[in-house]
Amino acid sequence: MRGLDSVMGIMNFEEEQIGEEERLLLQERKMLRKEGNWEEADRIRIKLAGMGVEISDTPDGVVWRLT
């Protein structure tokens, strides 16, 4: 794909990155979920959504993406 894009130049292969505050909130949410504190974990999910970070909980763990 990268070879094809070297000609077309339309794909973005850069990894999405989040700031330190968002990273700390993700860690805090992970700990809260481990403790079963779903209400606070959801509060952090909503806060992150407001910061442009969408969270999906999967069987393999948390997946996030920038919106």
PQR file with spaces between the fields and no chain letter, atoms N, CA, C, O and H, PARSE charges and radii, in Angstrom:
ATOM       1  N    MET     1       0.815   -1.184    0.000 -0.4000 1.5000
ATOM       2  CA   MET     1       0.000    0.000    0.000 -0.0000 2.0000
ATOM       3  C    MET     1       0.870    1.265    0.000  0.5500 1.7000
ATOM       4  O    MET     1       0.570    2.246   -0.681 -0.5500 1.4000
ATOM       5  N    ARG     2       1.945    1.214    0.774 -0.4000 1.5000
ATOM       6  CA   ARG     2       2.814    2.396    0.818 -0.0000 2.0000
ATOM       7  C    ARG     2       3.427    2.673   -0.545  0.5500 1.7000
ATOM       8  O    ARG     2       3.596    3.827   -0.940 -0.5500 1.4000
ATOM       9  H    ARG     2       2.190    0.418    1.327  0.4000 1.0000
ATOM      10  N    GLY     3       3.759    1.597   -1.265 -0.4000 1.5000
ATOM      11  CA   GLY     3       4.318    1.773   -2.600 -0.0000 2.0000
ATOM      12  C    GLY     3       3.323    2.423   -3.536  0.5500 1.7000
ATOM      13  O    GLY     3       3.667    3.329   -4.294 -0.5500 1.4000
ATOM      14  H    GLY     3       3.622    0.659   -0.944  0.4000 1.0000
ATOM      15  N    LEU     4       2.095    1.961   -3.479 -0.4000 1.5000
ATOM      16  CA   LEU     4       1.033    2.553   -4.289 -0.0000 2.0000
ATOM      17  C    LEU     4       0.832    4.016   -3.917  0.5500 1.7000
ATOM      18  O    LEU     4       0.655    4.873   -4.783 -0.5500 1.4000
ATOM      19  H    LEU     4       1.815    1.225   -2.863  0.4000 1.0000
ATOM      20  N    ASP     5       0.862    4.287   -2.610 -0.4000 1.5000
ATOM      21  CA   ASP     5       0.650    5.660   -2.163 -0.0000 2.0000
ATOM      22  C    ASP     5       1.825    6.561   -2.531  0.5500 1.7000
ATOM      23  O    ASP     5       1.656    7.776   -2.641 -0.5500 1.4000
ATOM      24  H    ASP     5       1.005    3.591   -1.906  0.4000 1.0000
ATOM      25  N    SER     6       3.010    5.989   -2.721 -0.4000 1.5000
ATOM      26  CA   SER     6       4.143    6.833   -3.114 -0.0000 2.0000
ATOM      27  C    SER     6       3.880    7.491   -4.470  0.5500 1.7000
ATOM      28  O    SER     6       4.443    8.540   -4.782 -0.5500 1.4000
ATOM      29  H    SER     6       3.147    5.003   -2.632  0.4000 1.0000
ATOM      30  N    VAL     7       3.021    6.863   -5.265 -0.4000 1.5000
ATOM      31  CA   VAL     7       2.640    7.430   -6.554 -0.0000 2.0000
ATOM      32  C    VAL     7       1.439    8.362   -6.389  0.5500 1.7000
ATOM      33  O    VAL     7       1.414    9.466   -6.933 -0.5500 1.4000
ATOM      34  H    VAL     7       2.564    6.011   -5.011  0.4000 1.0000
ATOM      35  N    MET     8       0.444    7.898   -5.628 -0.4000 1.5000
ATOM      36  CA   MET     8      -0.806    8.654   -5.518 -0.0000 2.0000
ATOM      37  C    MET     8      -0.756    9.735   -4.438  0.5500 1.7000
ATOM      38  O    MET     8      -1.324   10.814   -4.610 -0.5500 1.4000
ATOM      39  H    MET     8       0.463    7.001   -5.186  0.4000 1.0000
ATOM      40  N    GLY     9      -0.081    9.449   -3.336 -0.4000 1.5000
ATOM      41  CA   GLY     9       0.048   10.419   -2.254 -0.0000 2.0000
ATOM      42  C    GLY     9      -1.252   10.818   -1.587  0.5500 1.7000
ATOM      43  O    GLY     9      -1.438   11.986   -1.245 -0.5500 1.4000
ATOM      44  H    GLY     9       0.381    8.573   -3.197  0.4000 1.0000
ATOM      45  N    ILE    10      -2.171    9.853   -1.391 -0.4000 1.5000
ATOM      46  CA   ILE    10      -3.471   10.190   -0.806 -0.0000 2.0000
ATOM      47  C    ILE    10      -3.731    9.508    0.537  0.5500 1.7000
ATOM      48  O    ILE    10      -4.708    9.845    1.206 -0.5500 1.4000
ATOM      49  H    ILE    10      -2.021    8.904   -1.669  0.4000 1.0000
ATOM      50  N    MET    11      -2.901    8.576    0.944 -0.4000 1.5000
ATOM      51  CA   MET    11      -3.138    7.832    2.184 -0.0000 2.0000
ATOM      52  C    MET    11      -2.326    8.433    3.328  0.5500 1.7000
ATOM      53  O    MET    11      -1.256    9.007    3.126 -0.5500 1.4000
ATOM      54  H    MET    11      -2.108    8.302    0.401  0.4000 1.0000
ATOM      55  N    ASN    12      -2.870    8.283    4.535 -0.4000 1.5000
ATOM      56  CA   ASN    12      -2.194    8.762    5.735 -0.0000 2.0000
ATOM      57  C    ASN    12      -1.787    7.557    6.563  0.5500 1.7000
ATOM      58  O    ASN    12      -2.647    6.869    7.112 -0.5500 1.4000
ATOM      59  H    ASN    12      -3.740    7.817    4.699  0.4000 1.0000
ATOM      60  N    PHE    13      -0.487    7.289    6.664 -0.4000 1.5000
ATOM      61  CA   PHE    13       0.010    6.147    7.410 -0.0000 2.0000
ATOM      62  C    PHE    13       0.517    6.533    8.792  0.5500 1.7000
ATOM      63  O    PHE    13       1.060    5.690    9.506 -0.5500 1.4000
ATOM      64  H    PHE    13       0.212    7.848    6.218  0.4000 1.0000
ATOM      65  N    GLU    14       0.349    7.793    9.179 -0.4000 1.5000
ATOM      66  CA   GLU    14       0.814    8.223   10.487 -0.0000 2.0000
ATOM      67  C    GLU    14      -0.105    7.681   11.568  0.5500 1.7000
ATOM      68  O    GLU    14      -1.321    7.614   11.389 -0.5500 1.4000
ATOM      69  H    GLU    14      -0.091    8.478    8.599  0.4000 1.0000
ATOM      70  N    GLU    15       0.488    7.293   12.697 -0.4000 1.5000
ATOM      71  CA   GLU    15      -0.283    6.832   13.831 -0.0000 2.0000
ATOM      72  C    GLU    15      -0.943    8.006   14.516  0.5500 1.7000
ATOM      73  O    GLU    15      -0.347    9.073   14.662 -0.5500 1.4000
ATOM      74  H    GLU    15       1.476    7.348   12.843  0.4000 1.0000
ATOM      75  N    GLU    16      -2.174    7.803   14.935 -0.4000 1.5000
ATOM      76  CA   GLU    16      -2.844    8.847   15.700 -0.0000 2.0000
ATOM      77  C    GLU    16      -2.184    8.930   17.065  0.5500 1.7000
ATOM      78  O    GLU    16      -1.794    7.910   17.633 -0.5500 1.4000
ATOM      79  H    GLU    16      -2.659    6.936   14.817  0.4000 1.0000
ATOM      80  N    GLN    17      -2.058   10.124   17.587 -0.4000 1.5000
ATOM      81  CA   GLN    17      -1.461   10.317   18.894 -0.0000 2.0000
ATOM      82  C    GLN    17      -2.362   11.190   19.749  0.5500 1.7000
ATOM      83  O    GLN    17      -3.071   12.065   19.253 -0.5500 1.4000
ATOM      84  H    GLN    17      -2.375   10.953   17.126  0.4000 1.0000
ATOM      85  N    ILE    18      -2.312   10.924   21.055 -0.4000 1.5000
ATOM      86  CA   ILE    18      -3.082   11.726   21.992 -0.0000 2.0000
ATOM      87  C    ILE    18      -2.114   12.404   22.949  0.5500 1.7000
ATOM      88  O    ILE    18      -0.950   12.017   23.058 -0.5500 1.4000
ATOM      89  H    ILE    18      -1.736   10.213   21.457  0.4000 1.0000
ATOM      90  N    GLY    19      -2.615   13.418   23.637 -0.4000 1.5000
ATOM      91  CA   GLY    19      -1.805   14.150   24.586 -0.0000 2.0000
ATOM      92  C    GLY    19      -1.670   13.413   25.908  0.5500 1.7000
ATOM      93  O    GLY    19      -2.305   12.382   26.133 -0.5500 1.4000
ATOM      94  H    GLY    19      -3.560   13.732   23.548  0.4000 1.0000
ATOM      95  N    GLU    20      -0.832   13.962   26.776 -0.4000 1.5000
ATOM      96  CA   GLU    20      -0.573   13.361   28.086 -0.0000 2.0000
ATOM      97  C    GLU    20      -1.843   13.306   28.938  0.5500 1.7000
ATOM      98  O    GLU    20      -2.085   12.306   29.613 -0.5500 1.4000
ATOM      99  H    GLU    20      -0.317   14.799   26.594  0.4000 1.0000
ATOM     100  N    GLU    21      -2.653   14.363   28.916 -0.4000 1.5000
ATOM     101  CA   GLU    21      -3.888   14.366   29.712 -0.0000 2.0000
ATOM     102  C    GLU    21      -4.819   13.243   29.282  0.5500 1.7000
ATOM     103  O    GLU    21      -5.381   12.545   30.126 -0.5500 1.4000
ATOM     104  H    GLU    21      -2.456   15.176   28.367  0.4000 1.0000
ATOM     105  N    GLU    22      -4.984   13.064   27.985 -0.4000 1.5000
ATOM     106  CA   GLU    22      -5.845   12.000   27.479 -0.0000 2.0000
ATOM     107  C    GLU    22      -5.291   10.630   27.850  0.5500 1.7000
ATOM     108  O    GLU    22      -6.043    9.728   28.219 -0.5500 1.4000
ATOM     109  H    GLU    22      -4.528   13.631   27.300  0.4000 1.0000
ATOM     110  N    ARG    23      -3.981   10.480   27.752 -0.4000 1.5000
ATOM     111  CA   ARG    23      -3.338    9.206   28.097 -0.0000 2.0000
ATOM     112  C    ARG    23      -3.568    8.865   29.573  0.5500 1.7000
ATOM     113  O    ARG    23      -3.860    7.718   29.910 -0.5500 1.4000
ATOM     114  H    ARG    23      -3.371   11.213   27.452  0.4000 1.0000
ATOM     115  N    LEU    24      -3.437    9.866   30.449 -0.4000 1.5000
ATOM     116  CA   LEU    24      -3.661    9.652   31.879 -0.0000 2.0000
ATOM     117  C    LEU    24      -5.116    9.296   32.161  0.5500 1.7000
ATOM     118  O    LEU    24      -5.395    8.439   32.999 -0.5500 1.4000
ATOM     119  H    LEU    24      -3.200   10.798   30.176  0.4000 1.0000
ATOM     120  N    LEU    25      -6.042    9.950   31.464 -0.4000 1.5000
ATOM     121  CA   LEU    25      -7.458    9.626   31.634 -0.0000 2.0000
ATOM     122  C    LEU    25      -7.760    8.196   31.186  0.5500 1.7000
ATOM     123  O    LEU    25      -8.551    7.503   31.826 -0.5500 1.4000
ATOM     124  H    LEU    25      -5.815   10.646   30.783  0.4000 1.0000
ATOM     125  N    LEU    26      -7.142    7.755   30.101 -0.4000 1.5000
ATOM     126  CA   LEU    26      -7.332    6.369   29.647 -0.0000 2.0000
ATOM     127  C    LEU    26      -6.827    5.388   30.693  0.5500 1.7000
ATOM     128  O    LEU    26      -7.462    4.362   30.940 -0.5500 1.4000
ATOM     129  H    LEU    26      -6.500    8.319   29.581  0.4000 1.0000
ATOM     130  N    GLN    27      -5.690    5.692   31.308 -0.4000 1.5000
ATOM     131  CA   GLN    27      -5.145    4.816   32.357 -0.0000 2.0000
ATOM     132  C    GLN    27      -6.067    4.786   33.577  0.5500 1.7000
ATOM     133  O    GLN    27      -6.326    3.727   34.149 -0.5500 1.4000
ATOM     134  H    GLN    27      -5.174    6.525   31.107  0.4000 1.0000
ATOM     135  N    GLU    28      -6.556    5.966   33.964 -0.4000 1.5000
ATOM     136  CA   GLU    28      -7.464    6.039   35.107 -0.0000 2.0000
ATOM     137  C    GLU    28      -8.743    5.251   34.826  0.5500 1.7000
ATOM     138  O    GLU    28      -9.236    4.532   35.696 -0.5500 1.4000
ATOM     139  H    GLU    28      -6.345    6.826   33.499  0.4000 1.0000
ATOM     140  N    ARG    29      -9.274    5.385   33.617 -0.4000 1.5000
ATOM     141  CA   ARG    29     -10.491    4.666   33.244 -0.0000 2.0000
ATOM     142  C    ARG    29     -10.270    3.158   33.288  0.5500 1.7000
ATOM     143  O    ARG    29     -11.137    2.406   33.732 -0.5500 1.4000
ATOM     144  H    ARG    29      -8.873    5.969   32.911  0.4000 1.0000
ATOM     145  N    LYS    30      -9.110    2.731   32.826 -0.4000 1.5000
ATOM     146  CA   LYS    30      -8.783    1.298   32.850 -0.0000 2.0000
ATOM     147  C    LYS    30      -8.794    0.775   34.286  0.5500 1.7000
ATOM     148  O    LYS    30      -9.330   -0.300   34.554 -0.5500 1.4000
ATOM     149  H    LYS    30      -8.405    3.342   32.465  0.4000 1.0000
ATOM     150  N    MET    31      -8.204    1.535   35.208 -0.4000 1.5000
ATOM     151  CA   MET    31      -8.167    1.136   36.611 -0.0000 2.0000
ATOM     152  C    MET    31      -9.586    1.104   37.200  0.5500 1.7000
ATOM     153  O    MET    31      -9.940    0.175   37.927 -0.5500 1.4000
ATOM     154  H    MET    31      -7.769    2.408   34.991  0.4000 1.0000
ATOM     155  N    LEU    32     -10.389    2.122   36.880 -0.4000 1.5000
ATOM     156  CA   LEU    32     -11.756    2.164   37.388 -0.0000 2.0000
ATOM     157  C    LEU    32     -12.580    0.982   36.892  0.5500 1.7000
ATOM     158  O    LEU    32     -13.360    0.404   37.649 -0.5500 1.4000
ATOM     159  H    LEU    32     -10.102    2.876   36.289  0.4000 1.0000
ATOM     160  N    ARG    33     -12.409    0.624   35.627 -0.4000 1.5000
ATOM     161  CA   ARG    33     -13.135   -0.530   35.079 -0.0000 2.0000
ATOM     162  C    ARG    33     -12.693   -1.819   35.767  0.5500 1.7000
ATOM     163  O    ARG    33     -13.514   -2.694   36.042 -0.5500 1.4000
ATOM     164  H    ARG    33     -11.776    1.094   35.012  0.4000 1.0000
ATOM     165  N    LYS    34     -11.403   -1.932   36.041 -0.4000 1.5000
ATOM     166  CA   LYS    34     -10.877   -3.117   36.726 -0.0000 2.0000
ATOM     167  C    LYS    34     -11.495   -3.251   38.115  0.5500 1.7000
ATOM     168  O    LYS    34     -11.741   -4.360   38.589 -0.5500 1.4000
ATOM     169  H    LYS    34     -10.736   -1.221   35.817  0.4000 1.0000
ATOM     170  N    GLU    35     -11.747   -2.093   38.773 -0.4000 1.5000
ATOM     171  CA   GLU    35     -12.361   -2.069   40.099 -0.0000 2.0000
ATOM     172  C    GLU    35     -13.887   -2.212   40.045  0.5500 1.7000
ATOM     173  O    GLU    35     -14.532   -2.380   41.080 -0.5500 1.4000
ATOM     174  H    GLU    35     -11.548   -1.192   38.388  0.4000 1.0000
ATOM     175  N    GLY    36     -14.465   -2.144   38.832 -0.4000 1.5000
ATOM     176  CA   GLY    36     -15.908   -2.241   38.684 -0.0000 2.0000
ATOM     177  C    GLY    36     -16.635   -0.927   38.925  0.5500 1.7000
ATOM     178  O    GLY    36     -17.848   -0.917   39.137 -0.5500 1.4000
ATOM     179  H    GLY    36     -13.941   -2.008   37.992  0.4000 1.0000
ATOM     180  N    ASN    37     -15.908    0.175   38.894 -0.4000 1.5000
ATOM     181  CA   ASN    37     -16.508    1.491   39.096 -0.0000 2.0000
ATOM     182  C    ASN    37     -16.956    2.034   37.737  0.5500 1.7000
ATOM     183  O    ASN    37     -16.320    2.910   37.151 -0.5500 1.4000
ATOM     184  H    ASN    37     -14.923    0.167   38.721  0.4000 1.0000
ATOM     185  N    TRP    38     -18.072    1.484   37.261 -0.4000 1.5000
ATOM     186  CA   TRP    38     -18.554    1.779   35.911 -0.0000 2.0000
ATOM     187  C    TRP    38     -19.007    3.220   35.746  0.5500 1.7000
ATOM     188  O    TRP    38     -18.835    3.810   34.680 -0.5500 1.4000
ATOM     189  H    TRP    38     -18.589    0.773   37.738  0.4000 1.0000
ATOM     190  N    GLU    39     -19.587    3.791   36.802 -0.4000 1.5000
ATOM     191  CA   GLU    39     -20.091    5.162   36.711 -0.0000 2.0000
ATOM     192  C    GLU    39     -18.947    6.162   36.459  0.5500 1.7000
ATOM     193  O    GLU    39     -19.059    7.034   35.598 -0.5500 1.4000
ATOM     194  H    GLU    39     -19.727    3.312   37.669  0.4000 1.0000
ATOM     195  N    GLU    40     -17.878    6.029   37.199 -0.4000 1.5000
ATOM     196  CA   GLU    40     -16.731    6.930   37.008 -0.0000 2.0000
ATOM     197  C    GLU    40     -16.028    6.648   35.675  0.5500 1.7000
ATOM     198  O    GLU    40     -15.555    7.571   35.013 -0.5500 1.4000
ATOM     199  H    GLU    40     -17.788    5.320   37.898  0.4000 1.0000
ATOM     200  N    ALA    41     -15.962    5.381   35.290 -0.4000 1.5000
ATOM     201  CA   ALA    41     -15.363    5.030   34.002 -0.0000 2.0000
ATOM     202  C    ALA    41     -16.149    5.658   32.862  0.5500 1.7000
ATOM     203  O    ALA    41     -15.563    6.146   31.895 -0.5500 1.4000
ATOM     204  H    ALA    41     -16.346    4.631   35.828  0.4000 1.0000
ATOM     205  N    ASP    42     -17.471    5.647   32.970 -0.4000 1.5000
ATOM     206  CA   ASP    42     -18.315    6.277   31.942 -0.0000 2.0000
ATOM     207  C    ASP    42     -18.149    7.792   31.941  0.5500 1.7000
ATOM     208  O    ASP    42     -18.191    8.421   30.883 -0.5500 1.4000
ATOM     209  H    ASP    42     -17.947    5.251   33.755  0.4000 1.0000
ATOM     210  N    ARG    43     -17.960    8.381   33.121 -0.4000 1.5000
ATOM     211  CA   ARG    43     -17.734    9.821   33.212 -0.0000 2.0000
ATOM     212  C    ARG    43     -16.460   10.198   32.442  0.5500 1.7000
ATOM     213  O    ARG    43     -16.423   11.207   31.739 -0.5500 1.4000
ATOM     214  H    ARG    43     -17.926    7.870   33.980  0.4000 1.0000
ATOM     215  N    ILE    44     -15.430    9.378   32.587 -0.4000 1.5000
ATOM     216  CA   ILE    44     -14.177    9.641   31.868 -0.0000 2.0000
ATOM     217  C    ILE    44     -14.370    9.431   30.370  0.5500 1.7000
ATOM     218  O    ILE    44     -13.814   10.180   29.566 -0.5500 1.4000
ATOM     219  H    ILE    44     -15.460    8.558   33.159  0.4000 1.0000
ATOM     220  N    ARG    45     -15.149    8.425   29.985 -0.4000 1.5000
ATOM     221  CA   ARG    45     -15.430    8.198   28.562 -0.0000 2.0000
ATOM     222  C    ARG    45     -16.074    9.443   27.947  0.5500 1.7000
ATOM     223  O    ARG    45     -15.700    9.870   26.854 -0.5500 1.4000
ATOM     224  H    ARG    45     -15.601    7.817   30.637  0.4000 1.0000
ATOM     225  N    ILE    46     -17.036   10.012   28.654 -0.4000 1.5000
ATOM     226  CA   ILE    46     -17.727   11.206   28.170 -0.0000 2.0000
ATOM     227  C    ILE    46     -16.759   12.387   28.088  0.5500 1.7000
ATOM     228  O    ILE    46     -16.785   13.159   27.129 -0.5500 1.4000
ATOM     229  H    ILE    46     -17.339    9.664   29.541  0.4000 1.0000
ATOM     230  N    LYS    47     -15.912   12.515   29.098 -0.4000 1.5000
ATOM     231  CA   LYS    47     -14.930   13.605   29.083 -0.0000 2.0000
ATOM     232  C    LYS    47     -13.979   13.457   27.903  0.5500 1.7000
ATOM     233  O    LYS    47     -13.683   14.435   27.218 -0.5500 1.4000
ATOM     234  H    LYS    47     -15.891   11.888   29.876  0.4000 1.0000
ATOM     235  N    LEU    48     -13.497   12.233   27.661 -0.4000 1.5000
ATOM     236  CA   LEU    48     -12.600   11.991   26.532 -0.0000 2.0000
ATOM     237  C    LEU    48     -13.298   12.266   25.204  0.5500 1.7000
ATOM     238  O    LEU    48     -12.688   12.798   24.276 -0.5500 1.4000
ATOM     239  H    LEU    48     -13.738   11.438   28.217  0.4000 1.0000
ATOM     240  N    ALA    49     -14.563   11.908   25.115 -0.4000 1.5000
ATOM     241  CA   ALA    49     -15.317   12.182   23.880 -0.0000 2.0000
ATOM     242  C    ALA    49     -15.360   13.680   23.616  0.5500 1.7000
ATOM     243  O    ALA    49     -15.246   14.120   22.472 -0.5500 1.4000
ATOM     244  H    ALA    49     -15.058   11.476   25.869  0.4000 1.0000
ATOM     245  N    GLY    50     -15.524   14.463   24.681 -0.4000 1.5000
ATOM     246  CA   GLY    50     -15.512   15.904   24.547 -0.0000 2.0000
ATOM     247  C    GLY    50     -14.162   16.454   24.132  0.5500 1.7000
ATOM     248  O    GLY    50     -14.062   17.562   23.604 -0.5500 1.4000
ATOM     249  H    GLY    50     -15.617   14.106   25.611  0.4000 1.0000
ATOM     250  N    MET    51     -13.117   15.663   24.378 -0.4000 1.5000
ATOM     251  CA   MET    51     -11.749   16.049   24.005 -0.0000 2.0000
ATOM     252  C    MET    51     -11.377   15.507   22.622  0.5500 1.7000
ATOM     253  O    MET    51     -10.262   15.708   22.143 -0.5500 1.4000
ATOM     254  H    MET    51     -13.198   14.763   24.807  0.4000 1.0000
ATOM     255  N    GLY    52     -12.339   14.811   21.986 -0.4000 1.5000
ATOM     256  CA   GLY    52     -12.091   14.294   20.645 -0.0000 2.0000
ATOM     257  C    GLY    52     -11.505   12.902   20.597  0.5500 1.7000
ATOM     258  O    GLY    52     -10.910   12.516   19.590 -0.5500 1.4000
ATOM     259  H    GLY    52     -13.245   14.648   22.376  0.4000 1.0000
ATOM     260  N    VAL    53     -11.665   12.124   21.692 -0.4000 1.5000
ATOM     261  CA   VAL    53     -11.149   10.750   21.732 -0.0000 2.0000
ATOM     262  C    VAL    53     -12.330    9.806   21.920  0.5500 1.7000
ATOM     263  O    VAL    53     -12.993    9.826   22.957 -0.5500 1.4000
ATOM     264  H    VAL    53     -12.148   12.438   22.509  0.4000 1.0000
ATOM     265  N    GLU    54     -12.585    8.985   20.917 -0.4000 1.5000
ATOM     266  CA   GLU    54     -13.678    8.015   20.966 -0.0000 2.0000
ATOM     267  C    GLU    54     -13.127    6.679   21.455  0.5500 1.7000
ATOM     268  O    GLU    54     -12.093    6.214   20.977 -0.5500 1.4000
ATOM     269  H    GLU    54     -12.047    8.968   20.075  0.4000 1.0000
ATOM     270  N    ILE    55     -13.824    6.068   22.408 -0.4000 1.5000
ATOM     271  CA   ILE    55     -13.365    4.823   23.017 -0.0000 2.0000
ATOM     272  C    ILE    55     -14.301    3.684   22.647  0.5500 1.7000
ATOM     273  O    ILE    55     -15.522    3.835   22.658 -0.5500 1.4000
ATOM     274  H    ILE    55     -14.665    6.446   22.796  0.4000 1.0000
ATOM     275  N    SER    56     -13.705    2.533   22.318 -0.4000 1.5000
ATOM     276  CA   SER    56     -14.470    1.304   22.109 -0.0000 2.0000
ATOM     277  C    SER    56     -13.871    0.230   23.007  0.5500 1.7000
ATOM     278  O    SER    56     -12.667   -0.021   22.966 -0.5500 1.4000
ATOM     279  H    SER    56     -12.712    2.409   22.310  0.4000 1.0000
ATOM     280  N    ASP    57     -14.714   -0.403   23.819 -0.4000 1.5000
ATOM     281  CA   ASP    57     -14.272   -1.517   24.656 -0.0000 2.0000
ATOM     282  C    ASP    57     -14.478   -2.805   23.874  0.5500 1.7000
ATOM     283  O    ASP    57     -15.600   -3.125   23.481 -0.5500 1.4000
ATOM     284  H    ASP    57     -15.693   -0.199   23.853  0.4000 1.0000
ATOM     285  N    THR    58     -13.404   -3.537   23.651 -0.4000 1.5000
ATOM     286  CA   THR    58     -13.461   -4.774   22.876 -0.0000 2.0000
ATOM     287  C    THR    58     -13.005   -5.939   23.753  0.5500 1.7000
ATOM     288  O    THR    58     -12.432   -5.708   24.817 -0.5500 1.4000
ATOM     289  H    THR    58     -12.493   -3.276   23.971  0.4000 1.0000
ATOM     290  N    PRO    59     -13.242   -7.174   23.337 -0.5600 1.5000
ATOM     291  CA   PRO    59     -12.746   -8.321   24.095  0.2800 2.0000
ATOM     292  C    PRO    59     -11.218   -8.317   24.242  0.5500 1.7000
ATOM     293  O    PRO    59     -10.676   -8.918   25.170 -0.5500 1.4000
ATOM     294  N    ASP    60     -10.539   -7.641   23.330 -0.4000 1.5000
ATOM     295  CA   ASP    60      -9.082   -7.573   23.381 -0.0000 2.0000
ATOM     296  C    ASP    60      -8.568   -6.353   24.130  0.5500 1.7000
ATOM     297  O    ASP    60      -7.357   -6.158   24.230 -0.5500 1.4000
ATOM     298  H    ASP    60     -10.979   -7.153   22.576  0.4000 1.0000
ATOM     299  N    GLY    61      -9.462   -5.532   24.655 -0.4000 1.5000
ATOM     300  CA   GLY    61      -9.067   -4.332   25.381 -0.0000 2.0000
ATOM     301  C    GLY    61      -9.693   -3.087   24.778  0.5500 1.7000
ATOM     302  O    GLY    61     -10.571   -3.157   23.918 -0.5500 1.4000
ATOM     303  H    GLY    61     -10.447   -5.690   24.574  0.4000 1.0000
ATOM     304  N    VAL    62      -9.214   -1.952   25.254 -0.4000 1.5000
ATOM     305  CA   VAL    62      -9.754   -0.663   24.811 -0.0000 2.0000
ATOM     306  C    VAL    62      -9.083   -0.232   23.529  0.5500 1.7000
ATOM     307  O    VAL    62      -7.865   -0.329   23.376 -0.5500 1.4000
ATOM     308  H    VAL    62      -8.501   -1.895   25.952  0.4000 1.0000
ATOM     309  N    VAL    63      -9.904    0.248   22.609 -0.4000 1.5000
ATOM     310  CA   VAL    63      -9.406    0.820   21.356 -0.0000 2.0000
ATOM     311  C    VAL    63      -9.914    2.251   21.305  0.5500 1.7000
ATOM     312  O    VAL    63     -11.089    2.509   21.565 -0.5500 1.4000
ATOM     313  H    VAL    63     -10.893    0.327   22.733  0.4000 1.0000
ATOM     314  N    TRP    64      -9.028    3.183   20.968 -0.4000 1.5000
ATOM     315  CA   TRP    64      -9.449    4.574   20.862 -0.0000 2.0000
ATOM     316  C    TRP    64      -9.078    5.116   19.497  0.5500 1.7000
ATOM     317  O    TRP    64      -8.191    4.604   18.813 -0.5500 1.4000
ATOM     318  H    TRP    64      -8.073    2.974   20.756  0.4000 1.0000
ATOM     319  N    ARG    65      -9.794    6.179   19.121 -0.4000 1.5000
ATOM     320  CA   ARG    65      -9.472    6.868   17.876 -0.0000 2.0000
ATOM     321  C    ARG    65      -9.848    8.325   18.042  0.5500 1.7000
ATOM     322  O    ARG    65     -10.731    8.669   18.827 -0.5500 1.4000
ATOM     323  H    ARG    65     -10.514    6.595   19.676  0.4000 1.0000
ATOM     324  N    LEU    66      -9.175    9.168   17.301 -0.4000 1.5000
ATOM     325  CA   LEU    66      -9.475   10.592   17.335 -0.0000 2.0000
ATOM     326  C    LEU    66     -10.667   10.874   16.433  0.5500 1.7000
ATOM     327  O    LEU    66     -10.786   10.315   15.343 -0.5500 1.4000
ATOM     328  H    LEU    66      -8.457    8.889   16.663  0.4000 1.0000
ATOM     329  N    THR    67     -11.544   11.748   16.902 -0.4000 1.5000
ATOM     330  CA   THR    67     -12.726   12.090   16.096 -0.0000 2.0000
ATOM     331  C    THR    67     -12.576   13.469   15.514  0.5500 1.7000
ATOM     332  O    THR    67     -13.465   13.939   14.804 -0.5500 1.4000
ATOM     333  H    THR    67     -11.448   12.202   17.787  0.4000 1.0000
